Amino acid sequence: MATPTSGSKAILLILLIAILQMEEGSEPTLNQFRSLAMADAADDQEWTTVEKNNTHFVASGKPFHVSGFNTYWLMSFSVDHSARAKVSDVLRQSASIGLNVCRTWAFSDGGANPLQISPSVYDEDVFKALDFVVYEARRHRMRLILSFCNNWEDYGGKAQYVKWGKEAGLDLSSDDDFFSDPTVKGYYRAHVEAILTRVNTFNGIMYKDDPTIFAWELINEPRCPSDPSGDTLQSWIEEMASYVKSIDPSHLLEIGTEGFYGSSTPEYLHLNPGTYFAQVGTDFIRNHQAAGVDFASVHIYSDSWLANSVTGEHLVFLKSWMEEHMDAAEKVLNMPVVFGEFGVTSKDEKFTAKFREVFINTVYNTLWKSRMRGGSGGGCLLWQLFPEGTEHMDDGYAVVLHKCSITSKLLPDHNRRLFPSDWEERSEVESYIFHEEL
């Protein structure tokens, strides 16, 4: 959670005084409401866009560390007004345990309840649902990473773009044509522009001007196995990174890669979880040297990548995978690295609840050590958090807020280490309210 500002604390105290006065039978004064408005304006002035300073993030001139989570379905839930409370719940509850960045989808291409019905044709109700997500995140002081597209077929993805191309008469033979066909690339660029220049119907702020956006993500987990050399995907990354920055030079940009090394760095290939992963068209070092890319993205799913391994081997791989990527980000790329997805499935009985906690705690401890030495570990985002009542969306990786030790103890303990002053100030306010209630 970002450190509370003088404005936010002033708002809390003014509201508290107003509530106490109303309980005593008197009404808040006009001056108090004016003070509230002034404090809110001061708080907004301190709610600035996060930037990169070499291997670190900064906001308002202060260090910023990503302590975050994934909840990809926020827009989809927000379409149904009766379900919007769940969106507010996950943002409020995650903020209450110190989390400060949420990664979610800014796409839903074709299919049921799509954002993008066909190229550049949008369902305004779904777009307003995304507006609500951005607005509500800002209200809870939660930054967002918004992803533009999916490599996989869920919520449309590159396969839907290629399908649209075929329906328009294009001669396309593979979903990987998404990365090379000029018309299909034009569909994608148009979607990027639509998101960046969207004016939020809840607050009138254009997305590209809203500090709530921590970063844009080009595509979730890109792979282009039809070209193992990596040239096709590299060309696409360079083109699209440049395009995003031409519209929005202010916000951070990342690719969304899983972190697999490619042919440009044969000395790193042994770090991949298997030889297959060098053939999927990605190239961690080369990809992140593209102009316009601000920080590195890595995912961690040893439970599926090392499917036949024993649990102890997963922890060895985990630490090596993280440390080697942080070392490369620091010494070669000169940028922060964010571990954008990580988790352990509960659907494989080989992985106990205890091992799941040890795995997640290892991620946090490895990042903490990087921070203590001033390294490039910029943070991580757990896959994925759920509020109560949304368990039907569980893909095996769900961590239900307020129902397990991961969120009741492990995450708050980690965030107390990261943001000690925030927790001290929070305790002072809670103590004050408690004694006033007595």
LOMAR-784427 format. One record per residue (C-alpha): residue number from 1; x, y, z. Coordinates in steps of 0.5 Angstrom, whole numbers. Example, Ala and Ser with C-alpha at 12.3 -4.5 7.8 and 13.67 -1.06 7.14 Angstrom:
% LOMAR-784427
(site 1 (25 -9 16)) (site 2 (27 -2 14)) 
This chain:
% LOMAR-784427
(site 1 (0 0 0)) (site 2 (3 7 -2)) (site 3 (5 11 4)) (site 4 (-1 15 7)) (site 5 (0 23 5)) (site 6 (-2 29 9)) (site 7 (-8 30 5)) (site 8 (-11 23 6)) (site 9 (-10 23 13)) (site 10 (-13 30 14)) (site 11 (-19 27 10)) (site 12 (-20 21 15)) (site 13 (-19 26 21)) (site 14 (-24 31 18)) (site 15 (-29 25 16)) (site 16 (-28 22 24)) (site 17 (-30 29 27)) (site 18 (-36 30 22)) (site 19 (-38 23 24)) (site 20 (-38 24 32)) (site 21 (-41 31 31)) (site 22 (-47 27 27)) (site 23 (-47 22 33)) (site 24 (-48 28 38)) (site 25 (-54 31 34)) (site 26 (-50 37 31)) (site 27 (-48 37 23)) (site 28 (-41 38 20)) (site 29 (-40 45 18)) (site 30 (-39 48 12)) (site 31 (-32 50 13)) (site 32 (-31 42 15)) (site 33 (-33 40 8)) (site 34 (-29 46 5)) (site 35 (-23 43 9)) (site 36 (-25 36 6)) (site 37 (-25 38 -1)) (site 38 (-18 42 0)) (site 39 (-15 36 3)) (site 40 (-18 31 -3)) (site 41 (-15 36 -8)) (site 42 (-8 36 -4)) (site 43 (-8 28 -4)) (site 44 (-9 28 -11)) (site 45 (-3 32 -12)) (site 46 (1 27 -9)) (site 47 (-2 21 -13)) (site 48 (3 22 -18)) (site 49 (5 17 -24)) (site 50 (10 12 -22)) (site 51 (16 12 -26)) (site 52 (23 8 -27)) (site 53 (30 11 -24)) (site 54 (34 6 -27)) (site 55 (33 -1 -23)) (site 56 (28 2 -18)) (site 57 (21 5 -18)) (site 58 (19 12 -15)) (site 59 (13 16 -14)) (site 60 (13 23 -12)) (site 61 (20 22 -11)) (site 62 (20 17 -6)) (site 63 (22 9 -7)) (site 64 (16 5 -10)) (site 65 (16 -3 -9)) (site 66 (10 -7 -12)) (site 67 (7 -11 -7)) (site 68 (1 -14 -11)) (site 69 (-4 -19 -14)) (site 70 (-8 -21 -20)) (site 71 (-15 -21 -21)) (site 72 (-17 -21 -28)) (site 73 (-24 -21 -28)) (site 74 (-26 -14 -25)) (site 75 (-28 -11 -32)) (site 76 (-33 -17 -33)) (site 77 (-36 -17 -26)) (site 78 (-37 -10 -26)) (site 79 (-42 -11 -32)) (site 80 (-47 -13 -27)) (site 81 (-48 -8 -23)) (site 82 (-51 -13 -17)) (site 83 (-44 -16 -18)) (site 84 (-40 -9 -17)) (site 85 (-39 -10 -10)) (site 86 (-35 -16 -11)) (site 87 (-30 -11 -15)) (site 88 (-30 -6 -9)) (site 89 (-29 -12 -4)) (site 90 (-23 -14 -7)) (site 91 (-20 -7 -8)) (site 92 (-22 -5 -1)) (site 93 (-20 -12 3)) (site 94 (-13 -12 -1)) (site 95 (-11 -5 1)) (site 96 (-13 -7 8)) (site 97 (-7 -12 8)) (site 98 (-2 -7 5)) (site 99 (-3 -9 -3)) (site 100 (-2 -3 -8)) (site 101 (-2 -6 -15)) (site 102 (-7 -10 -18)) (site 103 (-6 -13 -25)) (site 104 (-13 -14 -29)) (site 105 (-15 -15 -36)) (site 106 (-17 -9 -41)) (site 107 (-19 -14 -46)) (site 108 (-25 -18 -48)) (site 109 (-25 -20 -55)) (site 110 (-31 -23 -58)) (site 111 (-35 -29 -55)) (site 112 (-40 -27 -49)) (site 113 (-40 -20 -46)) (site 114 (-34 -18 -50)) (site 115 (-31 -11 -49)) (site 116 (-29 -11 -57)) (site 117 (-35 -14 -61)) (site 118 (-31 -13 -67)) (site 119 (-25 -9 -69)) (site 120 (-26 -2 -66)) (site 121 (-33 -4 -65)) (site 122 (-34 -3 -57)) (site 123 (-40 -5 -52)) (site 124 (-41 2 -48)) (site 125 (-44 -2 -42)) (site 126 (-37 -6 -42)) (site 127 (-33 0 -43)) (site 128 (-36 3 -37)) (site 129 (-35 -3 -33)) (site 130 (-28 -2 -34)) (site 131 (-29 5 -32)) (site 132 (-31 3 -26)) (site 133 (-25 -1 -24)) (site 134 (-21 4 -26)) (site 135 (-25 9 -22)) (site 136 (-26 5 -16)) (site 137 (-18 3 -16)) (site 138 (-17 10 -15)) (site 139 (-22 11 -10)) (site 140 (-18 5 -6)) (site 141 (-11 8 -8)) (site 142 (-10 2 -12)) (site 143 (-5 2 -18)) (site 144 (-7 -2 -24)) (site 145 (-3 -6 -29)) (site 146 (-8 -6 -35)) (site 147 (-6 -12 -40)) (site 148 (-9 -10 -47)) (site 149 (-9 -17 -50)) (site 150 (-8 -25 -49)) (site 151 (-4 -30 -52)) (site 152 (-9 -35 -50)) (site 153 (-16 -36 -52)) (site 154 (-19 -34 -46)) (site 155 (-23 -28 -47)) (site 156 (-21 -28 -54)) (site 157 (-14 -26 -55)) (site 158 (-9 -27 -61)) (site 159 (-14 -32 -64)) (site 160 (-20 -28 -64)) (site 161 (-16 -22 -68)) (site 162 (-14 -28 -73)) (site 163 (-21 -30 -73)) (site 164 (-23 -23 -75)) (site 165 (-18 -23 -80)) (site 166 (-20 -29 -83)) (site 167 (-27 -26 -83)) (site 168 (-25 -20 -87)) (site 169 (-22 -25 -92)) (site 170 (-15 -25 -90)) (site 171 (-10 -31 -92)) (site 172 (-8 -33 -85)) (site 173 (-6 -40 -83)) (site 174 (-4 -39 -76)) (site 175 (-6 -35 -69)) (site 176 (2 -33 -69)) (site 177 (0 -29 -76)) (site 178 (-3 -24 -70)) (site 179 (4 -22 -69)) (site 180 (6 -21 -77)) (site 181 (0 -19 -81)) (site 182 (-1 -12 -82)) (site 183 (-8 -11 -82)) (site 184 (-9 -15 -75)) (site 185 (-3 -11 -72)) (site 186 (-8 -5 -74)) (site 187 (-14 -8 -70)) (site 188 (-9 -9 -64)) (site 189 (-6 -2 -65)) (site 190 (-13 1 -65)) (site 191 (-15 -3 -59)) (site 192 (-9 0 -55)) (site 193 (-11 7 -58)) (site 194 (-18 6 -55)) (site 195 (-16 4 -48)) (site 196 (-11 10 -48)) (site 197 (-15 15 -50)) (site 198 (-22 13 -46)) (site 199 (-25 18 -42)) (site 200 (-27 15 -36)) (site 201 (-35 16 -35)) (site 202 (-34 16 -27)) (site 203 (-29 22 -26)) (site 204 (-28 25 -33)) (site 205 (-20 23 -33)) (site 206 (-17 20 -40)) (site 207 (-14 13 -38)) (site 208 (-7 16 -41)) (site 209 (-7 22 -36)) (site 210 (-9 18 -30)) (site 211 (-4 16 -24)) (site 212 (-8 10 -22)) (site 213 (-5 6 -28)) (site 214 (2 4 -26)) (site 215 (3 1 -32)) (site 216 (1 -2 -39)) (site 217 (2 -9 -41)) (site 218 (3 -11 -49)) (site 219 (0 -18 -48)) (site 220 (-1 -23 -43)) (site 221 (5 -29 -44)) (site 222 (6 -28 -51)) (site 223 (9 -34 -55)) (site 224 (10 -35 -62)) (site 225 (13 -42 -63)) (site 226 (12 -41 -71)) (site 227 (19 -37 -70)) (site 228 (23 -40 -65)) (site 229 (29 -35 -67)) (site 230 (25 -30 -64)) (site 231 (25 -25 -69)) (site 232 (18 -24 -71)) (site 233 (16 -23 -63)) (site 234 (21 -18 -63)) (site 235 (19 -14 -69)) (site 236 (12 -14 -66)) (site 237 (15 -12 -59)) (site 238 (19 -6 -62)) (site 239 (13 -4 -66)) (site 240 (8 -4 -61)) (site 241 (12 -1 -55)) (site 242 (14 5 -60)) (site 243 (6 6 -61)) (site 244 (4 6 -54)) (site 245 (9 11 -52)) (site 246 (7 15 -58)) (site 247 (1 16 -55)) (site 248 (3 16 -48)) (site 249 (10 17 -46)) (site 250 (8 18 -39)) (site 251 (6 11 -36)) (site 252 (11 5 -35)) (site 253 (10 0 -40)) (site 254 (12 -8 -40)) (site 255 (11 -14 -45)) (site 256 (8 -19 -40)) (site 257 (13 -24 -42)) (site 258 (14 -31 -38)) (site 259 (21 -30 -37)) (site 260 (24 -35 -42)) (site 261 (31 -34 -45)) (site 262 (32 -35 -52)) (site 263 (38 -36 -58)) (site 264 (41 -29 -57)) (site 265 (43 -31 -50)) (site 266 (46 -38 -51)) (site 267 (49 -37 -44)) (site 268 (43 -37 -40)) (site 269 (39 -42 -44)) (site 270 (40 -47 -38)) (site 271 (36 -43 -33)) (site 272 (30 -45 -37)) (site 273 (25 -50 -34)) (site 274 (27 -54 -40)) (site 275 (29 -54 -47)) (site 276 (22 -53 -50)) (site 277 (22 -46 -47)) (site 278 (27 -44 -51)) (site 279 (23 -46 -58)) (site 280 (17 -41 -56)) (site 281 (19 -35 -59)) (site 282 (21 -31 -53)) (site 283 (28 -28 -51)) (site 284 (28 -25 -44)) (site 285 (34 -21 -45)) (site 286 (33 -19 -52)) (site 287 (25 -17 -51)) (site 288 (27 -13 -46)) (site 289 (32 -9 -50)) (site 290 (27 -6 -54)) (site 291 (26 2 -54)) (site 292 (20 4 -49)) (site 293 (20 -2 -45)) (site 294 (21 0 -38)) (site 295 (21 -6 -33)) (site 296 (22 -13 -34)) (site 297 (16 -18 -33)) (site 298 (17 -25 -31)) (site 299 (12 -31 -29)) (site 300 (13 -37 -24)) (site 301 (9 -43 -25)) (site 302 (14 -49 -23)) (site 303 (8 -53 -21)) (site 304 (7 -54 -29)) (site 305 (14 -53 -32)) (site 306 (17 -58 -28)) (site 307 (11 -62 -27)) (site 308 (14 -69 -25)) (site 309 (19 -66 -20)) (site 310 (19 -67 -13)) (site 311 (17 -61 -8)) (site 312 (24 -59 -6)) (site 313 (26 -58 -13)) (site 314 (21 -53 -14)) (site 315 (24 -49 -9)) (site 316 (31 -49 -11)) (site 317 (28 -47 -18)) (site 318 (24 -42 -16)) (site 319 (30 -38 -12)) (site 320 (35 -39 -18)) (site 321 (30 -37 -23)) (site 322 (28 -30 -19)) (site 323 (36 -29 -17)) (site 324 (38 -30 -24)) (site 325 (33 -25 -27)) (site 326 (34 -20 -22)) (site 327 (42 -21 -24)) (site 328 (40 -20 -31)) (site 329 (35 -14 -30)) (site 330 (41 -10 -26)) (site 331 (47 -12 -30)) (site 332 (45 -12 -37)) (site 333 (38 -9 -38)) (site 334 (39 -3 -32)) (site 335 (31 -4 -30)) (site 336 (27 -7 -25)) (site 337 (24 -14 -26)) (site 338 (17 -15 -23)) (site 339 (15 -22 -22)) (site 340 (8 -21 -25)) (site 341 (5 -28 -24)) (site 342 (6 -33 -19)) (site 343 (3 -39 -15)) (site 344 (2 -46 -14)) (site 345 (-4 -50 -16)) (site 346 (-9 -53 -10)) (site 347 (-11 -58 -15)) (site 348 (-5 -63 -15)) (site 349 (-5 -66 -9)) (site 350 (3 -67 -9)) (site 351 (3 -59 -7)) (site 352 (0 -59 0)) (site 353 (-3 -52 3)) (site 354 (4 -52 8)) (site 355 (8 -52 1)) (site 356 (4 -47 -2)) (site 357 (5 -42 4)) (site 358 (13 -44 4)) (site 359 (13 -43 -4)) (site 360 (10 -36 -3)) (site 361 (14 -34 3)) (site 362 (20 -36 -1)) (site 363 (18 -31 -7)) (site 364 (17 -25 -2)) (site 365 (24 -27 2)) (site 366 (28 -27 -4)) (site 367 (25 -20 -6)) (site 368 (26 -17 1)) (site 369 (34 -19 0)) (site 370 (34 -16 -7)) (site 371 (31 -10 -4)) (site 372 (36 -10 2)) (site 373 (42 -10 -2)) (site 374 (39 -4 -7)) (site 375 (38 -9 -13)) (site 376 (33 -10 -18)) (site 377 (27 -14 -15)) (site 378 (21 -9 -16)) (site 379 (16 -13 -13)) (site 380 (11 -19 -15)) (site 381 (4 -20 -16)) (site 382 (0 -26 -13)) (site 383 (-4 -30 -18)) (site 384 (-9 -29 -16)) (site 385 (-14 -26 -10)) (site 386 (-21 -27 -9)) (site 387 (-26 -24 -4)) (site 388 (-31 -29 -1)) (site 389 (-37 -31 -6)) (site 390 (-33 -31 -12)) (site 391 (-30 -38 -11)) (site 392 (-33 -41 -17)) (site 393 (-28 -37 -21)) (site 394 (-22 -41 -18)) (site 395 (-17 -44 -23)) (site 396 (-14 -48 -17)) (site 397 (-9 -42 -15)) (site 398 (-15 -38 -12)) (site 399 (-13 -34 -5)) (site 400 (-19 -32 -2)) (site 401 (-18 -26 2)) (site 402 (-20 -27 10)) (site 403 (-20 -34 9)) (site 404 (-13 -37 9)) (site 405 (-6 -35 13)) (site 406 (-3 -33 7)) (site 407 (-8 -27 7)) (site 408 (-9 -26 14)) (site 409 (-1 -27 16)) (site 410 (4 -28 11)) (site 411 (2 -22 6)) (site 412 (1 -17 12)) (site 413 (8 -19 15)) (site 414 (11 -18 8)) (site 415 (8 -11 7)) (site 416 (10 -9 15)) (site 417 (17 -10 13)) (site 418 (16 -6 6)) (site 419 (12 0 9)) (site 420 (13 0 16)) (site 421 (11 8 17)) (site 422 (5 6 14)) (site 423 (3 1 19)) (site 424 (5 5 25)) (site 425 (0 11 22)) (site 426 (-5 6 21)) (site 427 (-5 3 28)) (site 428 (-5 10 31)) (site 429 (-11 12 27)) (site 430 (-14 5 29)) (site 431 (-12 6 36)) (site 432 (-15 13 36)) (site 433 (-22 11 33)) (site 434 (-22 5 38)) (site 435 (-21 10 44)) (site 436 (-26 15 42)) (site 437 (-31 9 41)) (site 438 (-30 7 48)) 
